[in-house]
């Protein structure tokens, strides 16, 4: 859902991953006749779709993080103009940021069909699949159910906090990006060299031996551990969806 692929089932991703792994493994073995390298390439290719989905989800969260303060500001303006809370949320389908309009249009259609604000919020939360959206929508739900005159104050404070958090994250991510790119290059470089060496018949024969296979497997394990460690240390913590 966070990657914008809510209609794609996990089984479809698994099938595509398996087919991609087999295809890449066969192509690599045809070009570089080393069985262990072909298996390693197929394994990496099989994992690639999951990595792509995860990366797209992070990019979408990053894009949404920038626009949430504007969404809150539009809500505050609509509420202060005298609109009812459901109507204020529905105005975001036309006046909100472009990236969120589709989700709020779905909420508007759901609310017009059912007249139930809570069900519309649940559908909207599932479609946005974002922790910041969860906080905003649960604040609106609480205001709708228990009332109170402090909604605009709470939303304005939330907007200021979100802007400050987004600015800090953007600055830190910009400073870390060159370190992450250098680390990725450091992990990929030995495997590029290995592929070039394995195109030579004598090198291919050496890597097809038991010792060569052990060397490649150990190198792959070290590369995976180093990459995961690098990503774990360099990635900023993400908010969890407490109200999912």
N, C-alpha and C positions, 0 to 999 in steps of 0.2 A: 504493500500500500504506500509506504513512504517513497518508494522509487517510481510511483505512478504506474505500476503494473498490476493493479488489483485484479484484473481479469485473467491474469496468467496464473495457473495453479502451480504449486510446488512440484507436482508430478511432471508437468511439462518442462520445467527447468531441469529436473533430473534427467529426463530423456534427452534433451538437447545437450546437456553436459556430457552424457555418455557417448552420444554420437560424435560430438566434437572431439572428445578425447581419443576415440578410435581413429577418426579421420586424420587428426594431426599426428598421432603416433605412426600411422601407416606412411604418411608423407615424409616424416622425418627419417623413418627407417629406409625409405627408398632413396633419400638423398645422402644419409649418413648411415651406413650399414653397421650400426652398433645397437644391439638390442636394448641395453640398459638406458642409453640416451633416448631411444624411441619411447620406451616405457615412461621415462621421466617427463619427456615432452608431452606425452598423452595425458599423464596425470595432471600436469600444470594446466593443460588446455581444458581438462574436465572441471577443474576448480574455477576457471576463468569466468564462466557465467555468474556464479555466485558472487565473485569479487566485483564484477561489473554492476550487479544489482545493488550490492552494498555501497559502492561508490556513488551510484546515481541517487540512492537514498540520502547519503550525506550531502551531496550537492543540492538536492531539493530542500533539505532542512536548512542549509546555509542560505539558499535563496529566500525561503520563507522567513528566516530569522531577521532579514533586513526589512521586510515589509510589515511585520506585526505591529510595530509602533504606529504606522500609518493606519492600519486597520482599527486599532484602538482609538486613534484620533477621530476617525470617521464615525465610530460608534458614539463617542462622547458628543460630537456635534449633532448627530441624529437624536440622541436622547435629550439633549438640552433644547432642541428645537420643538420638543413636545410630542414626538412620535412614540408610540408604544414600543416596548422592547422587541417583540417579534418583528414589527415593521422596521425598526432600526437595523436589525440584523439583515433583513431582506434587502435593504438599500445597498448593502455591500456587494450585491450581485451586479450592480451597475456603476456604483461610485467608488468601490474599493479598488485596491491594487489589481492589476490584470491577472497576476498569477493565482489569485484566490477567487476570482469571480465565478469560475465554473462550480467550485464547491458551494459557494453561497447561493448560486442559482439553483443547485440541487436542493439546498435547504428551503429556499422559497417555494419550490414546487412541492416538497414534502409537507410543508406547513399548510399550504393552500389545500392540499388533498386531505389532510388529517385534522388540522386545527389544533394539533398537540405540539406544544413548544418543546417539551422534553424529548419526544421521539425525534423531532427535527434536529435537536442538538446532538442526540446520539448518532444519527446518520452523518451529520456534519463532522463530528469527531472521528468517526471511522474513516471518512473520506480524506480528511486532512492528515490524520495519523501523525500529529505533531504535539510534543509536550507543551509548547507555549500555547497552542490552540486549546489544549485541554484546560489549562489554567484560565484562559479568557472565557471559555464557554461555561466552565463550572461556576465562575464568578457571576455570569449572566443567569445561570440556572438558580443559584442561591438568591440573587436579587429578585427574580421572578416569583420564587416560592415563598420567601419570608418577607419581602419588601425591604424598605429602607431608603433613606435619602442620600446615602453616601456613595452611590454607584459611580457617579462621574468623578468624584475625588479618588476613589480606588482605581478606576481605569486610568486617570491621568498619572497617578503615581506608578502604575504598572507600565505605562508607555515610557515614562522617563527612565525607569529601571531597564527596560528592554533596549532602549537606545544606547544607554551606557554600556550594557553587556555586549551588544553587537559591535560597538566601536572598539572595545578592548579585545574581543575575539578576533576581529579583522586585523588589528595591529599585530597580535601575537602570531596569527597564522601567516601573515606576510613575512615576518621575520623567520619563521620556521620553514617556509617553503623551500628555500635554497638548500637547507640542511637535508630535508627529506629527499629532494631530487638527487643530491650528491650521494646519499645513502643507497637509493635505488640503483643508480649507475654502478656503485661499488658492488652491489649484489649481482647485477646482470653481466658485468664485464667478464668475470671468469668463465661464464657459460658461453658467451660469444666466442671467446678464445678456444674453448673446448670444442665447439662445433666446427670451427675452422680447422683445428688440428685433426679432428676425426674424419675429415674428408680425405686425408692421406691414407693409403692402404696399410702402411706399417703401423700408423697410430690406431686405425680402426681395429687391427688385429690385436694390439696391446690392450685396448679398452674392452674387447670382447672376451678377454681372459678373466679368470676368477678375481685376480688382484685388481684388474681394471674396473670390474663391476663393483667391487667393494669400495674402491676409491670414489667412484661416481655417486654411489648411494650415500656414503658418508658426507661427501661434498654437498649433495642435495639436502640432506638433513641439516647440516650446518647453515646452509643458505636460508632454508625455511625458518629455522630458529632465529637467525640473525635478523631476517626481514620482519618477522612478527615482533621481535623485541624492539626493533627500530620504530615500527609503526605504533606500538604500544607506548613507547616513551615520548614520541613526538606528537601524538594526537591529543587534543584537548578533551577533557571529559564532556560527555554529552548528557543532557537532561534526560531523566527517565520519565516515562508516561505513567505517572502515579494515578491518573484518573481515567485510564483507558477502559 
